[in-house]
Amino acid sequence: MTAVYHTVTLDNGLRCALLPTRSRVVWCGFGIHSGSRDDPEELPGLAHFVEHTIFKGTIHRRADHIRNRMEVVGGSIDAYTTKDETVVYTVGPRGEMSRAVELLGDLIRHSTFPDKELEPERGVVRDEINLYRDTPSDRIFDEWDERFFRDRSLAHPILGDTRSLDRMRREDLLSYAERTFRPERLLFFVMGQVTPKRFEELCRRYLSEPFPSEVKPSTRPELSLPIALADESPHIVHSRTHQAHTLLGGLGATYNDPDRAAQNLLLQLLAGDGMNTLLNVELRERRGWVYNVEASVTCFPDVGWWQIYFGSDDDHAEEALRVVREQLDRLMQEPLREQVLRAWKKQTKGLALVSSEQSESTFLSFGRQMLLRGRYETLEEYFDRIDSVTTESLMETARRLFAHPFTLIYNGKK
């Protein structure tokens, strides 16, 4: 449970971090503190398109070479984009670590985004956007963001839209990478059975190329907070869906906020992992109104928010929302009994322990923590934060989070 990790900063300013573990595979990745929030206003979705096309060629290798570089040894390469960061990473046999480090360094420093590769990938992303639009349980999250956030950089979808996608040119991708793939925004991170000496040797061999000094790093405009003041009445969108889809949420704890432990407890208690959560019991087990109800939190260094989603028949949507609001009100007005809080703490810590045994999630969590705050929290430290939550502090956090939820409903009634 003790997370002993090793860090080094190269002469070019690049931060590198190693989490040693006992494993016959090694995970390697680049975290870039740049996501859809950094899209130019006229090109929403650019960060996501860069993530897709970074594999399409470098000054050293073609797209087919990139695809095969890890797969021919049984490994793989992947990437994802959020509103706040982008991650490109590999997994492969421990003996192939040098292959992974060299490949990732080449992608981050030397991607060329060749024109002949952009059109086919534009079609892939267009299908991804359309698939998302065809899935109301996904689409409602984007529409909630667009209606809730006053700040445009947070409001637009990570995928962008097809009109913006059609406007993106090779020069836009190169400019974005040049401005954001900078040492102050980058972290190279590794998890596996690797010695610090070997780790530093490979980082210095493959990642120490100087960054251009004449390039100015991009900066983010200050967020226009408060983001949005929600009223009490739901915002209803009439749709052609069989179900009514409901999403409510509001501003929450930021990434380094002391209240984040209490927030995690509250959302786990309401609709986290497990069949015994309050809203799953009330809406599914007792009434049979929903197939699933789920809670999520998003935490960035400067902003955070929480959300609760469920889908139901139109006839039950209003009643189900009433039940959810009743549970939120109860948490704001009545402290949990001590024995109930202890039980939820135990469950929350157990879920964290189980998750820590999942290699990919541990690796990505390690990278995100090192990227955003420069340190990795041990399980013991996280458990201490959970244990410090009291019935009173939990109720106070509930009052800050749940007083005025912003609610969006996709109503399928014609």
Backbone torsions as a table, in degrees:
resi	resn	phi	psi	omega
1	MET	NA	-9.0	-179.8
2	THR	-88.3	120.7	-177.5
3	ALA	-95.1	92.7	174.9
4	VAL	-93.9	117.1	-176.9
5	TYR	-125.9	166.1	-174.5
6	HIS	-127.2	137.5	179.7
7	THR	-129.1	153.9	174.3
8	VAL	-152.7	143.7	174.3
9	THR	-111.7	122.8	-178.3
10	LEU	-74.6	166.8	-178.3
11	ASP	-62.1	-24.6	178.8
12	ASN	-84.4	3.5	177.9
13	GLY	94.6	-6.2	-178.2
14	LEU	-72.2	129.0	175.9
15	ARG	-86.7	138.8	179.7
16	CYS	-132.8	141.1	-176.4
17	ALA	-139.3	138.2	-179.0
18	LEU	-123.1	130.6	171.7
19	LEU	-112.3	99.9	-178.2
20	PRO	-70.5	135.3	174.9
21	THR	-141.5	165.1	174.6
22	ARG	-91.1	107.1	-177.0
23	SER	-161.5	151.9	176.4
24	ARG	-91.0	0.9	174.2
25	VAL	-119.6	159.0	178.6
26	VAL	-129.6	137.1	177.4
27	TRP	-105.1	134.0	178.4
28	CYS	-134.0	142.6	-179.8
29	GLY	-160.6	161.9	169.7
30	PHE	-112.1	127.1	169.1
31	GLY	-101.6	131.2	178.9
32	ILE	-118.4	119.6	-179.8
33	HIS	-77.9	66.7	-178.6
34	SER	-159.2	124.2	-179.4
35	GLY	-140.2	-151.4	-176.2
36	SER	-65.1	-19.8	174.8
37	ARG	-63.1	-21.8	-177.3
38	ASP	-96.7	5.3	175.5
39	ASP	-63.5	141.0	169.5
40	PRO	-59.0	146.7	-176.0
41	GLU	-57.2	-33.1	-177.3
42	GLU	-87.0	-3.9	-178.1
43	LEU	-134.2	61.8	175.8
44	PRO	-60.6	138.7	-178.2
45	GLY	96.7	0.8	-175.9
46	LEU	-65.6	-43.2	-179.7
47	ALA	-58.8	-41.1	179.7
48	HIS	-66.5	-39.2	179.3
49	PHE	-68.9	-35.5	174.7
50	VAL	-61.3	-43.2	178.9
51	GLU	-58.8	-39.5	179.9
52	HIS	-70.1	-39.0	-170.2
53	THR	-95.8	-2.1	177.8
54	ILE	-64.6	-20.5	179.9
55	PHE	-89.2	5.9	-169.7
56	LYS	-95.4	3.2	176.1
57	GLY	148.7	145.5	173.9
58	THR	-130.2	179.6	177.7
59	ILE	-69.6	-11.9	-177.2
60	HIS	-108.1	-21.2	-174.1
61	ARG	-152.9	153.9	178.1
62	ARG	-85.4	173.5	-177.7
63	ALA	-60.3	-40.5	-178.3
64	ASP	-68.3	-31.1	175.3
65	HIS	-66.6	-39.8	179.0
66	ILE	-65.0	-44.6	-179.6
67	ARG	-59.1	-39.4	-172.9
68	ASN	-87.9	-16.4	-169.8
69	ARG	-56.3	-43.8	178.2
70	MET	-92.9	-32.0	-174.3
71	GLU	-68.9	-29.4	-179.0
72	VAL	-68.8	-13.4	176.0
73	VAL	-110.2	12.4	177.6
74	GLY	88.8	6.5	179.7
75	GLY	-96.5	-165.9	178.8
76	SER	-156.2	165.6	176.0
77	ILE	-133.3	143.2	-174.9
78	ASP	-150.9	172.3	179.0
79	ALA	-160.9	159.7	172.6
80	TYR	-153.8	160.2	179.9
81	THR	-127.1	136.7	170.2
82	THR	-117.9	-174.2	176.1
83	LYS	-66.8	-24.8	-170.9
84	ASP	-116.0	-19.5	-178.4
85	GLU	-152.2	164.2	175.4
86	THR	-128.1	140.6	-179.6
87	VAL	-130.9	131.7	174.6
88	VAL	-121.7	125.5	-172.1
89	TYR	-150.6	160.4	179.8
90	THR	-128.1	161.1	166.8
91	VAL	-138.7	140.6	-179.1
92	GLY	-168.7	177.3	178.2
93	PRO	-58.4	146.7	-176.5
94	ARG	-55.9	-37.6	-178.7
95	GLY	-69.8	-8.0	-178.4
96	GLU	-106.5	21.4	-177.3
97	MET	-61.6	-40.0	-178.8
98	SER	-61.8	-36.3	176.4
99	ARG	-59.9	-44.1	-178.3
100	ALA	-68.0	-44.2	-178.1
101	VAL	-64.0	-44.8	-179.7
102	GLU	-63.3	-42.9	-179.8
103	LEU	-62.9	-47.7	-178.7
104	LEU	-63.7	-41.1	177.3
105	GLY	-61.6	-39.3	178.3
106	ASP	-64.4	-42.4	-179.5
107	LEU	-64.3	-44.7	-175.9
108	ILE	-72.0	-36.2	-174.2
109	ARG	-96.2	-23.4	-168.1
110	HIS	-133.5	18.9	177.1
111	SER	-63.8	139.1	-175.6
112	THR	-110.4	-12.9	178.9
113	PHE	48.8	59.2	-174.8
114	PRO	-62.1	139.5	-176.8
115	ASP	-55.6	-40.8	-174.9
116	LYS	-65.7	-18.8	179.7
117	GLU	-94.4	-15.6	-173.5
118	LEU	-71.6	-41.5	-175.6
119	GLU	-62.7	-48.3	177.4
120	PRO	-59.0	-40.2	-179.1
121	GLU	-72.6	-29.0	174.7
122	ARG	-61.0	-38.3	176.9
123	GLY	-65.6	-38.1	177.6
124	VAL	-62.7	-46.6	-178.9
125	VAL	-68.2	-35.7	177.3
126	ARG	-60.9	-41.9	177.4
127	ASP	-65.4	-37.1	177.8
128	GLU	-63.0	-42.7	178.1
129	ILE	-62.9	-45.6	-178.3
130	ASN	-67.1	-37.6	176.2
131	LEU	-61.9	-42.0	178.2
132	TYR	-61.9	-41.4	179.6
133	ARG	-66.5	-27.9	-179.7
134	ASP	-82.3	-1.7	-177.8
135	THR	-116.3	94.7	-174.0
136	PRO	-61.1	-30.2	179.2
137	SER	-68.5	-18.4	172.2
138	ASP	-94.1	-45.3	-173.9
139	ARG	-60.8	-32.4	-176.7
140	ILE	-63.8	-27.9	178.4
141	PHE	-67.6	-41.2	177.4
142	ASP	-65.3	-42.3	-179.0
143	GLU	-68.4	-35.1	175.2
144	TRP	-60.2	-46.7	178.7
145	ASP	-57.8	-45.9	-177.0
146	GLU	-63.5	-34.2	-179.3
147	ARG	-85.4	-28.2	-174.7
148	PHE	-86.0	-44.3	-172.5
149	PHE	-85.6	125.4	172.8
150	ARG	-75.1	-32.1	-178.3
151	ASP	-74.7	118.0	-173.3
152	ARG	-62.6	-32.7	-176.8
153	SER	-65.7	-26.9	176.0
154	LEU	-92.7	-21.1	-173.7
155	ALA	-77.7	-34.6	-172.8
156	HIS	-79.2	150.5	-177.4
157	PRO	-65.1	149.1	177.3
158	ILE	-58.6	-39.4	-178.0
159	LEU	-74.9	-15.0	-174.1
160	GLY	73.6	-149.8	177.7
161	ASP	-140.0	167.5	-173.8
162	THR	-67.3	-32.1	179.2
163	ARG	-66.8	-43.8	177.4
164	SER	-64.4	-41.5	180.0
165	LEU	-57.7	-41.1	-178.4
166	ASP	-68.0	-21.7	-178.8
167	ARG	-86.2	-14.4	-173.9
168	MET	-72.6	131.1	179.9
169	ARG	-121.0	165.1	-177.8
170	ARG	-53.5	-40.2	-178.5
171	GLU	-63.0	-33.0	178.5
172	ASP	-66.8	-41.3	-179.5
173	LEU	-68.2	-43.5	178.4
174	LEU	-62.6	-42.1	179.9
175	SER	-64.6	-41.8	179.1
176	TYR	-62.2	-47.9	-179.1
177	ALA	-62.5	-39.5	-179.2
178	GLU	-64.2	-37.3	-176.8
179	ARG	-81.4	-29.3	-171.9
180	THR	-110.5	-23.8	177.2
181	PHE	-84.4	66.1	-175.5
182	ARG	-118.0	154.0	-175.0
183	PRO	-57.9	-33.5	179.9
184	GLU	-69.6	-14.3	179.0
185	ARG	-112.3	-2.3	-173.0
186	LEU	-107.9	150.0	169.1
187	LEU	-142.2	129.9	170.1
188	PHE	-100.5	129.6	-175.8
189	PHE	-138.4	149.2	-173.3
190	VAL	-138.5	143.4	172.2
191	MET	-134.7	126.5	178.7
192	GLY	163.0	-175.8	-179.6
193	GLN	-84.4	79.0	-175.0
194	VAL	-132.5	135.8	176.9
195	THR	-79.5	150.4	175.2
196	PRO	-54.9	-36.8	180.0
197	LYS	-63.5	-46.0	178.8
198	ARG	-65.5	-40.4	178.6
199	PHE	-58.7	-51.6	-178.8
200	GLU	-63.7	-38.4	179.8
201	GLU	-59.5	-46.7	-179.1
202	LEU	-69.6	-37.9	178.0
203	CYS	-62.1	-45.3	-178.6
204	ARG	-69.0	-33.7	-178.1
205	ARG	-70.5	-41.8	-170.5
206	TYR	-109.5	-13.7	-171.2
207	LEU	-123.4	10.3	-172.3
208	SER	-95.0	6.2	177.7
209	GLU	-57.9	132.5	-179.3
210	PRO	-62.3	148.7	173.5
211	PHE	-88.4	146.1	179.3
212	PRO	-58.8	126.0	-176.9
213	SER	-76.9	-20.8	-175.9
214	GLU	-82.0	-11.4	-178.8
215	VAL	-83.1	127.4	177.7
216	LYS	-88.5	127.3	178.9
217	PRO	-66.4	147.2	178.9
218	SER	-74.4	149.0	177.5
219	THR	-121.9	151.8	179.5
220	ARG	-94.0	139.5	172.2
221	PRO	-68.7	153.6	179.5
222	GLU	-64.9	139.4	179.5
223	LEU	-65.6	142.8	177.1
224	SER	-88.5	82.7	179.2
225	LEU	-100.9	149.2	-0.3
226	PRO	-66.6	152.0	-169.9
227	ILE	-76.6	-52.1	178.2
228	ALA	-158.5	141.3	175.0
229	LEU	-97.0	119.4	-176.7
230	ALA	-84.5	143.0	171.2
231	ASP	-94.2	176.5	-174.3
232	GLU	-79.4	-22.4	-175.4
233	SER	-88.2	139.1	179.4
234	PRO	-65.7	149.0	171.9
235	HIS	-90.8	120.9	-173.0
236	ILE	-109.8	129.7	175.4
237	VAL	-114.6	122.0	178.9
238	HIS	-80.4	125.9	-175.0
239	SER	-131.2	173.8	179.5
240	ARG	-103.4	31.5	-179.3
241	THR	-89.2	152.5	177.3
242	HIS	-68.0	-42.8	-179.8
243	GLN	-92.2	163.1	162.4
244	ALA	-94.5	131.8	179.7
245	HIS	-111.4	129.8	-175.1
246	THR	-124.4	133.7	178.2
247	LEU	-136.5	123.2	175.3
248	LEU	-128.7	149.6	-178.0
249	GLY	-175.0	-172.6	-178.7
250	GLY	-175.4	-179.3	179.3
251	LEU	-63.6	144.0	-178.6
252	GLY	-136.4	-159.1	-177.2
253	ALA	-73.9	146.6	173.6
254	THR	-83.4	177.6	-171.4
255	TYR	-61.5	-35.5	-177.8
256	ASN	-107.1	14.0	-178.8
257	ASP	-71.2	131.3	176.3
258	PRO	-58.7	-23.9	-179.7
259	ASP	-76.9	-2.2	-174.8
260	ARG	-64.5	-33.3	178.4
261	ALA	-66.1	-44.2	177.6
262	ALA	-65.0	-38.7	177.4
263	GLN	-61.4	-44.6	179.3
264	ASN	-61.0	-41.4	177.9
265	LEU	-61.8	-44.8	-178.3
266	LEU	-62.4	-46.2	-177.2
267	LEU	-71.8	-32.3	174.5
268	GLN	-66.1	-43.0	179.8
269	LEU	-62.0	-40.7	-176.3
270	LEU	-74.5	-52.3	-172.6
271	ALA	-159.5	42.5	178.3
272	GLY	-85.9	-153.1	179.0
273	ASP	-71.6	134.8	177.6
274	GLY	119.0	154.4	179.5
275	MET	-85.5	-9.2	-174.6
276	ASN	-97.4	10.5	179.2
277	THR	-68.5	155.0	-174.5
278	LEU	-56.0	-48.3	-175.0
279	LEU	-75.3	-31.0	175.3
280	ASN	-65.6	-41.6	178.4
281	VAL	-63.9	-45.6	-175.9
282	GLU	-71.0	-43.2	-171.7
283	LEU	-91.0	-34.3	-177.6
284	ARG	-100.5	-55.2	-171.8
285	GLU	-70.4	-42.9	-176.4
286	ARG	-85.0	-37.0	-172.0
287	ARG	-113.1	-21.7	-179.3
288	GLY	67.9	30.0	-176.3
289	TRP	-87.9	-23.9	-174.3
290	VAL	-132.8	154.9	172.0
291	TYR	-82.2	-42.3	176.4
292	ASN	-150.6	154.8	173.3
293	VAL	-136.4	134.0	-174.0
294	GLU	-140.5	146.8	178.0
295	ALA	-115.0	148.0	178.0
296	SER	-145.1	154.8	174.4
297	VAL	-129.3	144.8	175.0
298	THR	-123.7	124.3	-176.5
299	CYS	-127.7	121.1	171.4
300	PHE	-116.7	167.8	-178.8
301	PRO	-59.0	-29.2	-175.3
302	ASP	-113.5	-6.7	-178.9
303	VAL	-159.9	152.1	176.3
304	GLY	-150.5	157.6	176.5
305	TRP	-152.3	159.8	179.3
306	TRP	-120.5	156.5	179.7
307	GLN	-149.2	147.2	172.5
308	ILE	-127.8	127.4	-177.3
309	TYR	-122.3	143.2	167.4
310	PHE	-153.7	152.9	173.1
311	GLY	-116.8	142.6	-177.2
312	SER	-152.6	168.9	170.0
313	ASP	-62.0	149.8	178.6
314	ASP	-53.2	-38.8	-175.3
315	ASP	-65.1	-22.9	-176.9
316	HIS	-107.2	-4.7	-173.7
317	ALA	-59.8	-47.2	-177.4
318	GLU	-65.7	-41.3	179.1
319	GLU	-67.7	-39.2	179.6
320	ALA	-64.5	-41.4	177.4
321	LEU	-62.3	-38.1	177.4
322	ARG	-61.6	-42.3	179.3
323	VAL	-63.2	-41.8	178.8
324	VAL	-61.4	-46.4	-179.7
325	ARG	-63.5	-36.1	177.1
326	GLU	-61.9	-41.2	178.8
327	GLN	-66.8	-39.3	176.8
328	LEU	-63.9	-44.4	178.7
329	ASP	-60.6	-40.5	-178.6
330	ARG	-63.8	-40.3	179.0
331	LEU	-68.1	-28.0	178.1
332	MET	-78.8	-26.1	-171.6
333	GLN	-107.2	-25.9	-175.3
334	GLU	-123.7	122.2	177.2
335	PRO	-67.7	144.6	175.1
336	LEU	-65.8	149.4	172.1
337	ARG	-66.6	148.4	-175.9
338	GLU	-56.6	-42.6	-178.3
339	GLN	-68.1	-31.7	176.6
340	VAL	-68.2	-43.9	179.1
341	LEU	-62.9	-41.1	178.8
342	ARG	-61.2	-39.8	179.8
343	ALA	-64.2	-41.6	-179.6
344	TRP	-71.7	-33.3	174.0
345	LYS	-62.1	-44.2	-179.5
346	LYS	-62.1	-43.5	-179.8
347	GLN	-65.4	-42.9	-178.7
348	THR	-64.4	-41.9	178.4
349	LYS	-68.0	-36.8	177.5
350	GLY	-63.4	-40.6	177.5
351	LEU	-62.8	-39.6	178.3
352	ALA	-65.1	-39.0	179.7
353	LEU	-65.3	-44.9	178.3
354	VAL	-61.7	-43.1	-179.9
355	SER	-62.5	-32.9	-178.2
356	SER	-66.5	-15.9	177.7
357	GLU	-88.6	-4.1	178.5
358	GLN	-94.0	110.9	-167.9
359	SER	-58.1	-47.7	-175.0
360	GLU	-64.3	-44.6	-179.3
361	SER	-66.0	-36.9	177.5
362	THR	-65.1	-44.3	178.9
363	PHE	-59.5	-48.4	-177.5
364	LEU	-69.0	-35.3	176.1
365	SER	-65.2	-42.7	176.9
366	PHE	-57.5	-48.5	-179.8
367	GLY	-62.6	-42.7	-177.9
368	ARG	-66.0	-42.6	179.8
369	GLN	-64.6	-42.7	179.8
370	MET	-67.9	-35.7	179.7
371	LEU	-67.4	-45.2	-170.8
372	LEU	-90.1	-25.3	-179.5
373	ARG	-137.6	1.3	171.8
374	GLY	74.6	13.4	176.6
375	ARG	-152.8	158.5	-179.1
376	TYR	-115.1	126.0	-177.4
377	GLU	-84.0	127.7	176.5
378	THR	-72.6	162.6	175.1
379	LEU	-60.8	-37.7	179.5
380	GLU	-61.0	-40.5	179.4
381	GLU	-66.2	-41.2	178.0
382	TYR	-64.5	-42.3	178.7
383	PHE	-62.5	-37.8	177.6
384	ASP	-62.3	-39.3	178.8
385	ARG	-66.9	-39.4	177.0
386	ILE	-63.8	-44.8	-177.9
387	ASP	-65.4	-24.6	-178.6
388	SER	-77.2	-10.7	179.2
389	VAL	-72.9	131.1	178.0
390	THR	-110.3	168.6	177.9
391	THR	-61.1	-36.0	179.8
392	GLU	-70.6	-45.1	-179.0
393	SER	-67.4	-32.3	177.5
394	LEU	-65.7	-41.4	179.6
395	MET	-67.7	-38.4	177.9
396	GLU	-64.6	-41.0	177.4
397	THR	-64.4	-40.8	177.6
398	ALA	-59.8	-39.6	179.7
399	ARG	-65.8	-36.9	179.2
400	ARG	-70.6	-35.3	-175.3
401	LEU	-83.4	-42.9	-162.5
402	PHE	-104.5	3.9	-173.9
403	ALA	-61.8	-41.8	-176.3
404	HIS	-137.5	73.5	-179.5
405	PRO	-68.5	144.0	175.4
406	PHE	-92.3	123.0	-171.2
407	THR	-118.6	131.0	177.1
408	LEU	-123.2	134.0	-179.4
409	ILE	-127.2	126.9	166.1
410	TYR	-88.5	107.6	-176.5
411	ASN	-96.6	120.8	-176.7
412	GLY	-85.2	-2.1	-179.1
413	LYS	-68.0	139.4	-179.3
414	LYS	-92.9	NA	NA
